[in-house]
Structure formats: C-alpha cells, structure tokens
C-alpha cells in the first residue's frame, strides 16, 4: 500500500495570529503536498511525464521560432527604413540642386513639382511596403504560435485519453 500523504498544516485563521516563520512553513507544506501529489501521479502511471516534457520542449521551440521570426521582421523593417531614408536624402539633394540651377524660376518650379510628385509616390509605395512587411511578419509569428497551441491541445487530449485507458485497463 502506498504511503498515505501527510496532511498539510492549517494556517492560523487570523493573519495577526501568525508567527513570522509560519508563512514560510506554510509555503513549504504546500510545496511538499504538491510534490507528494506529483509523485503519486507518477507512481499511478496515469500521466506520461515524458510526453509532458516533450510537449514543453516543443512549446519552447515554437516560442523561440516565433521570437526569431519577429526579430527577422524587425530587421527587415529597419532595412526598409534605411533604404527609404537614403532615397529621401537623395531626393532632397536633387531638389536642392534644382533650386540652385541656372534655369528660369518657372522651369525650376516645374522640375521641383515633378520631383515632389515622384517623392510623394515613392513615400506611399514605401509605406505600403512597410505595412506589408509588418503584416507578413506578424502573420508568420501568429501562425507559428497558433499551430503550436493547437498541437499542444491535441497532445494533452491524447495523453489524457491514454491515461484514462491505463487507469481503466491497468
């Protein structure tokens, strides 16, 4: 017959009546009770701790992969921002060059207006590109975590069904 679990000590009802070490001993008894319960589950062969450990490892790997995907998305966004900034500086240099040119004021204004239109079109395209990068990165992270969550639920269900069969048949 397995050892009977020891009863957990009851804390004082009124917190003012507790001694300084009582909360520490209460925590110890709670942890001890938890350890005894886990040992009992392990001895009963109802739950497969190897499967639980494997599930935890796969969950950790999925979170790590999601973190890597998120970091890669952030790096792509920074590279995009750098490209946009370099292009904007080149455009501003071109505007400055046009303003300092020897053309007539009307010709300079026409060139600047055309360049400003091009800059505006590029800015809209760049913002669209940034939105696409963010969306794709977040979708990848969500898909990784969602897929792992669904797999974890299936693993838990399978483990519980196997445990129930062991309990009933064995």
trRosetta pair geometry for C-beta under 8 A, 3 or more apart (Angstrom, degrees):
i j d omega theta_ij theta_ji phi_ij phi_ji
2 40 7.1 112 149 -121 155 88
2 43 6.5 123 -110 119 140 154
5 33 7.0 74 180 -136 126 74
5 36 4.8 120 -124 143 106 142
5 37 7.3 27 -104 -67 150 65
5 40 7.1 -50 -60 -50 116 138
6 32 7.6 -24 62 131 116 123
6 33 7.9 -115 72 -90 77 78
6 36 7.3 -162 28 -73 78 165
8 29 4.8 126 -149 151 81 114
8 30 6.6 59 -146 -84 136 52
8 32 7.8 159 -106 74 88 98
8 33 4.8 -19 -75 -63 118 141
9 25 6.9 -12 59 133 147 107
9 26 6.8 -113 82 -103 103 64
9 29 5.0 -131 25 -86 92 171
11 18 6.6 -8 -173 -99 100 116
11 22 6.5 112 -136 156 88 114
11 23 7.6 41 -125 -96 130 57
11 26 5.0 17 -78 -105 111 139
12 15 7.4 141 90 -97 102 21
12 17 4.1 -141 166 93 146 107
12 18 4.8 -163 40 -73 125 69
12 22 6.7 4 0 167 106 161
13 17 7.2 29 55 41 63 136
14 17 4.4 80 74 0 97 108
14 18 7.8 -152 97 -22 57 77
15 18 5.7 -35 -161 3 46 119
18 22 4.4 -136 -166 65 92 141
18 23 6.4 57 166 -45 144 85
19 22 4.6 112 53 -27 74 107
20 23 7.9 -61 178 20 34 95
21 24 5.3 -59 -162 43 60 113
21 25 5.8 54 144 -20 85 105
22 25 5.8 -57 -144 41 33 106
22 26 6.0 40 154 -26 67 105
23 26 5.3 -48 -144 34 33 117
23 27 6.5 36 154 -20 63 101
24 27 5.8 -52 -152 34 32 110
24 28 6.5 35 148 -20 63 104
25 28 5.3 -49 -148 35 38 116
25 29 6.3 38 153 -19 68 102
26 29 5.9 -54 -148 37 30 108
26 30 6.4 31 152 -20 63 105
27 30 5.6 -53 -147 35 32 112
27 31 6.3 29 155 -15 66 106
28 31 5.9 -58 -149 40 29 107
28 32 6.0 31 153 -21 65 109
29 32 5.4 -51 -141 39 32 115
29 33 6.2 37 155 -22 64 104
30 33 5.7 -53 -150 35 29 112
30 34 6.5 31 150 -19 63 104
31 34 5.5 -51 -147 36 34 113
31 35 6.3 36 152 -20 66 104
32 35 5.6 -51 -147 35 31 112
32 36 6.4 33 152 -19 64 104
33 36 5.6 -53 -148 36 31 112
33 37 6.3 32 153 -19 65 105
34 37 5.7 -54 -148 36 31 111
34 38 6.3 30 154 -18 65 106
35 38 5.7 -54 -147 38 31 110
35 39 6.3 33 153 -20 65 106
36 39 5.6 -53 -146 36 31 112
36 40 6.3 34 153 -22 64 104
37 40 5.6 -52 -149 33 31 113
37 41 6.5 32 152 -18 64 102
38 41 5.7 -51 -150 35 33 111
38 42 6.4 35 150 -19 64 106
39 42 5.5 -55 -150 38 33 114
39 43 6.3 30 153 -17 67 106
40 43 5.8 -54 -144 39 31 108
40 44 6.2 31 156 -23 65 109
41 44 5.8 -56 -145 34 29 112
41 46 6.0 -82 -159 52 74 108
41 47 5.3 -2 166 28 111 119
42 45 7.8 31 168 -66 34 42
42 47 7.6 -60 -84 65 46 91
42 49 6.2 -2 -109 -29 97 134
44 47 7.9 47 76 11 99 75
44 167 7.6 18 156 -101 110 92
45 166 5.8 -120 126 158 95 140
45 170 7.2 -68 101 106 131 127
46 163 4.5 57 170 -166 67 106
46 166 6.2 -178 -117 84 42 117
46 167 5.3 31 -115 -68 97 108
47 52 7.0 33 158 -39 107 127
47 159 6.7 45 -147 162 75 111
47 163 5.2 4 -82 -102 53 139
48 51 4.0 53 104 11 116 114
48 52 6.7 165 98 -15 62 83
48 159 5.8 -126 40 -141 103 101
48 162 6.7 -2 -16 97 125 134
48 163 7.1 -137 -12 -69 80 94
49 52 5.1 -48 -146 36 42 117
49 53 6.2 46 154 -21 69 101
50 53 5.7 -51 -148 36 31 111
50 54 6.4 32 151 -19 63 106
51 54 5.6 -53 -146 37 33 112
51 55 6.3 37 152 -21 65 104
51 155 6.9 -176 170 179 105 105
51 159 5.2 174 111 -100 144 119
52 55 5.7 -53 -149 35 31 112
52 56 6.4 32 151 -19 64 105
52 159 7.2 93 -64 -142 76 163
53 56 5.6 -52 -148 35 33 113
53 57 6.4 35 151 -21 65 104
54 57 5.6 -51 -148 35 33 113
54 58 6.4 31 154 -16 65 104
55 58 5.8 -55 -147 39 31 108
55 59 6.3 35 152 -21 65 105
55 152 5.9 103 -168 -129 111 81
55 155 5.0 165 -101 122 121 151
55 156 7.4 89 -137 -60 163 74
55 159 8.0 -67 -36 -35 142 144
56 59 5.6 -53 -148 35 31 114
56 60 6.4 33 152 -20 64 104
57 60 5.7 -54 -150 36 31 112
57 61 6.4 32 151 -19 64 105
58 61 5.5 -51 -146 37 34 114
58 62 6.4 37 153 -22 65 103
58 148 6.8 -178 140 -144 93 104
58 151 7.2 -92 135 114 139 133
58 152 7.7 -177 92 -80 113 85
59 62 5.7 -54 -149 34 32 111
59 63 6.5 30 153 -17 65 104
59 148 6.1 126 -116 167 58 125
59 152 6.1 48 -81 -86 108 130
60 63 5.8 -53 -148 37 32 109
60 64 6.3 34 152 -19 64 107
61 64 5.5 -55 -147 38 31 114
61 65 6.3 32 153 -19 66 105
62 65 5.7 -51 -145 37 32 111
62 66 6.3 33 153 -19 64 105
62 144 5.8 168 -167 160 86 93
62 145 6.4 126 151 -103 113 50
62 147 7.6 -157 -136 80 130 88
62 148 3.5 51 -141 -81 169 157
63 66 5.6 -52 -147 37 32 112
63 67 6.4 36 151 -22 64 104
63 145 7.4 57 -94 -103 59 95
63 148 7.9 -127 -43 88 62 168
64 67 5.6 -52 -149 34 31 113
64 68 6.5 32 152 -18 64 103
65 68 5.6 -51 -149 36 34 112
65 69 6.4 34 152 -19 65 104
65 144 5.4 -150 105 -161 110 144
66 69 5.6 -52 -146 37 33 112
66 70 6.3 35 153 -20 64 106
66 141 4.8 85 -158 -147 90 79
66 144 4.6 -175 -80 91 88 134
66 145 5.2 39 -88 -53 150 96
67 70 5.6 -53 -147 36 31 113
67 71 6.3 32 153 -18 64 106
68 71 5.7 -56 -148 38 31 111
68 72 6.3 32 154 -19 65 105
69 72 5.7 -53 -147 37 31 112
69 73 6.4 35 152 -21 63 104
69 137 6.7 161 153 -159 85 72
69 140 4.7 -142 -177 119 138 119
69 141 5.1 -178 95 -76 122 75
69 144 6.3 166 8 -12 152 148
70 73 5.6 -53 -152 34 32 114
70 74 6.5 32 151 -18 64 103
70 137 6.6 96 -122 169 44 108
70 141 5.2 52 -66 -88 90 136
71 74 5.6 -52 -148 35 34 111
71 75 6.4 36 152 -20 65 103
72 75 5.6 -51 -147 36 33 113
72 76 6.4 37 152 -21 64 103
72 137 7.2 -171 88 -124 77 106
73 76 5.7 -52 -150 33 32 112
73 77 6.5 33 151 -19 64 104
73 133 6.6 145 -160 163 81 85
73 134 7.1 95 175 -118 119 39
73 136 7.3 -178 -117 90 110 78
73 137 2.5 81 -121 -133 142 142
73 138 7.3 122 -160 -39 168 53
73 140 7.3 178 -59 48 122 124
73 141 7.5 -70 -7 -33 145 115
74 77 5.6 -53 -150 35 34 113
74 78 6.5 34 152 -19 66 103
74 137 7.5 129 -35 -165 50 160
75 78 5.7 -52 -148 35 34 111
75 79 6.4 34 153 -18 66 104
76 79 5.7 -53 -148 37 32 111
76 80 6.3 34 151 -21 64 106
76 133 5.1 -161 118 -155 118 124
76 137 7.0 -171 47 -67 128 125
77 80 5.5 -54 -149 36 32 114
77 81 6.4 35 151 -21 65 103
77 130 6.5 70 -135 -143 88 85
77 133 5.4 159 -80 121 76 139
77 134 6.7 55 -88 -70 126 79
77 137 7.7 -57 -38 -16 108 156
78 81 5.5 -51 -148 35 33 113
78 82 6.4 36 152 -21 65 102
79 82 5.7 -52 -150 34 33 112
79 83 6.5 34 152 -18 65 104
80 83 5.7 -53 -150 36 32 112
80 84 6.3 31 152 -18 65 106
80 126 7.3 150 171 -163 100 87
80 129 6.1 -170 -150 122 132 114
80 130 5.8 164 124 -89 145 78
80 133 6.0 -133 -23 -26 155 162
81 84 5.7 -55 -146 38 31 111
81 85 6.2 31 155 -20 65 107
81 130 7.7 64 -67 -102 75 120
82 85 5.8 -56 -147 37 30 110
82 86 6.3 30 155 -19 65 106
83 86 5.9 -56 -148 36 29 110
83 87 6.4 27 155 -17 64 108
83 126 8.0 -168 98 -128 98 114
84 87 5.8 -57 -148 38 30 110
84 88 6.2 31 154 -21 65 107
84 123 7.9 86 -157 -116 114 59
84 126 4.7 100 -107 -160 120 147
85 88 5.6 -53 -145 36 31 112
85 89 6.4 32 155 -19 64 104
86 89 5.8 -53 -149 35 30 110
86 90 6.5 31 152 -18 63 105
87 90 5.7 -54 -150 36 33 112
87 91 6.3 34 151 -20 66 106
87 122 6.4 -135 141 162 139 145
87 126 7.8 -168 60 -75 143 140
88 91 5.6 -53 -148 37 33 113
88 92 6.3 32 154 -18 66 105
88 119 7.4 83 -122 -149 70 108
89 92 5.7 -52 -145 37 32 110
89 93 6.4 37 153 -21 64 103
90 93 5.7 -52 -150 34 32 114
90 94 6.5 34 150 -20 63 104
91 94 5.5 -53 -151 34 34 113
91 95 6.5 36 150 -20 66 101
91 115 6.6 156 -163 175 90 104
91 118 7.5 -164 -127 98 121 103
91 119 4.9 117 -179 -97 153 111
91 122 7.6 -164 -64 50 148 150
92 95 5.5 -46 -146 33 37 113
92 96 6.4 38 152 -18 65 103
93 96 5.7 -53 -149 37 32 112
93 97 6.3 35 151 -21 65 106
94 97 5.6 -52 -146 36 32 114
94 98 6.4 33 153 -19 64 104
94 115 5.9 -164 114 -142 118 143
95 98 5.7 -55 -149 36 31 111
95 99 6.4 29 154 -19 65 106
95 112 6.0 73 -140 -128 87 90
95 115 5.7 -180 -82 113 82 145
95 116 7.6 68 -101 -64 124 80
96 99 5.8 -55 -147 36 31 110
96 100 6.4 17 158 -8 65 112
97 100 6.1 -68 -148 45 28 103
97 101 6.6 48 150 -50 64 96
98 101 5.5 -36 -151 -1 35 120
98 103 7.7 -26 -166 29 72 131
98 108 5.7 143 156 -148 89 81
98 111 4.8 -156 -151 110 136 127
98 112 5.6 173 110 -69 140 80
98 115 6.7 -162 -9 -9 158 152
99 108 6.2 93 -111 -173 42 128
99 112 6.9 55 -68 -80 83 128
101 108 6.3 174 58 -98 103 103
101 111 8.0 9 36 57 145 159
103 107 4.0 -108 167 89 122 124
103 108 5.0 155 83 -55 113 80
103 111 7.2 86 64 -3 165 137
104 107 4.6 90 54 8 81 104
104 108 7.0 -148 91 -6 40 86
105 108 5.6 -54 -145 37 32 112
105 109 6.2 34 156 -21 66 106
106 109 5.7 -53 -147 35 30 112
106 110 6.5 31 153 -19 63 106
107 110 5.7 -53 -148 35 32 113
107 111 6.4 31 153 -17 65 105
108 111 5.8 -57 -148 39 31 109
108 112 6.1 29 155 -18 67 109
109 112 5.7 -55 -144 39 29 111
109 113 6.2 33 156 -22 64 106
110 113 5.8 -52 -146 34 28 112
110 114 6.5 28 154 -17 62 105
111 114 5.8 -56 -150 37 31 110
111 115 6.2 28 153 -17 66 108
112 115 5.6 -56 -144 40 32 110
112 116 6.1 34 155 -21 66 106
113 116 5.7 -52 -145 37 29 112
113 117 6.5 34 152 -21 62 103
114 117 5.7 -52 -152 32 32 114
114 118 6.6 32 151 -17 64 105
115 118 5.6 -52 -149 37 34 113
115 119 6.3 37 151 -21 66 105
116 119 5.5 -50 -144 36 33 114
116 120 6.4 37 154 -21 64 103
117 120 5.7 -54 -150 34 30 111
117 121 6.5 30 153 -17 64 105
118 121 5.8 -54 -148 36 31 111
118 122 6.4 30 153 -17 65 106
119 122 5.7 -56 -148 39 31 110
119 123 6.3 35 152 -24 65 105
120 123 5.6 -51 -147 32 32 114
120 124 6.6 30 155 -16 64 102
121 124 5.9 -54 -151 36 31 109
121 125 6.4 29 151 -15 65 108
122 125 5.5 -57 -146 41 34 111
122 126 6.0 36 154 -22 68 107
123 126 5.6 -53 -144 37 29 112
123 127 6.4 29 156 -18 63 105
124 127 5.8 -54 -147 36 30 110
124 128 6.4 33 152 -19 63 105
125 128 5.6 -54 -150 36 32 114
125 129 6.4 36 149 -22 64 105
126 129 5.4 -51 -148 35 34 115
126 130 6.4 36 151 -20 65 101
127 130 5.5 -48 -147 34 35 113
127 131 6.4 37 152 -19 64 103
128 131 5.7 -52 -149 36 32 112
128 132 6.4 34 151 -20 64 105
129 132 5.7 -54 -150 36 31 113
129 133 6.5 34 151 -21 64 104
130 133 5.6 -52 -149 33 33 113
130 134 6.4 30 154 -17 66 105
131 134 5.8 -55 -148 38 31 109
131 135 6.1 31 155 -19 66 109
132 135 5.7 -55 -142 39 29 111
132 136 6.1 26 160 -17 65 109
133 136 6.1 -59 -144 39 25 107
133 137 6.2 23 158 -18 63 111
134 137 5.9 -59 -147 38 26 110
134 138 6.2 18 160 -12 65 111
135 138 6.1 -62 -146 41 25 105
135 139 6.1 27 157 -22 64 110
136 139 5.7 -54 -144 35 29 113
136 140 6.4 31 156 -21 63 105
137 140 5.9 -56 -153 33 29 111
137 141 6.6 25 153 -14 64 107
138 141 5.7 -53 -146 39 35 111
138 142 6.1 35 155 -19 68 108
139 142 5.7 -56 -144 40 29 111
139 143 6.1 30 157 -21 65 108
140 143 5.9 -55 -145 36 27 111
140 144 6.5 29 156 -20 62 106
141 144 5.9 -55 -151 34 29 112
141 145 6.5 16 158 -8 65 109
142 145 6.1 -65 -147 44 29 102
142 146 5.7 26 159 -19 68 114
143 146 5.8 -56 -135 41 26 110
143 147 6.0 29 163 -21 63 109
144 147 6.1 -60 -150 35 22 109
144 148 6.5 16 156 -14 61 110
145 148 5.8 -57 -148 39 32 109
145 149 6.2 35 154 -23 67 105
146 149 5.7 -52 -146 34 31 112
146 150 6.5 29 155 -16 64 105
147 150 6.0 -57 -152 37 30 109
147 151 6.4 29 151 -17 64 108
148 151 5.5 -54 -146 39 34 112
148 152 6.2 39 153 -24 67 104
149 152 5.7 -51 -147 33 30 113
149 153 6.6 31 154 -18 62 103
150 153 5.8 -52 -151 34 32 111
150 154 6.5 31 152 -16 64 106
151 154 5.7 -57 -151 38 34 111
151 155 6.2 35 152 -21 67 106
152 155 5.6 -54 -146 36 32 112
152 156 6.3 33 155 -20 66 104
153 156 5.8 -52 -147 35 31 111
153 157 6.4 33 154 -19 64 106
154 157 5.7 -53 -148 36 31 113
154 158 6.3 32 154 -18 65 106
155 158 5.7 -54 -146 38 31 111
155 159 6.2 30 155 -19 65 107
156 159 5.7 -55 -145 37 30 111
156 160 6.3 28 156 -17 65 107
157 160 5.9 -57 -148 37 28 108
157 161 6.3 27 154 -18 64 108
158 161 5.7 -57 -147 38 30 110
158 162 6.3 28 155 -17 66 107
159 162 5.8 -55 -146 39 30 109
159 163 6.2 32 154 -19 64 108
160 163 5.5 -53 -144 38 31 113
160 164 6.2 35 155 -22 64 104
161 164 5.7 -51 -146 34 30 112
161 165 6.5 31 153 -18 62 104
162 165 5.7 -54 -150 36 32 112
162 166 6.4 32 152 -18 65 104
163 166 5.6 -53 -147 36 33 110
163 167 6.2 33 154 -20 66 106
164 167 5.6 -54 -146 36 31 112
164 168 6.2 23 157 -13 66 109
165 168 5.9 -58 -141 42 29 104
165 169 5.7 -5 170 11 68 117
165 170 8.0 47 131 1 63 102
166 169 6.5 -68 -125 55 21 87
166 170 4.9 -43 -165 40 61 123
167 170 7.3 -33 -65 52 9 77
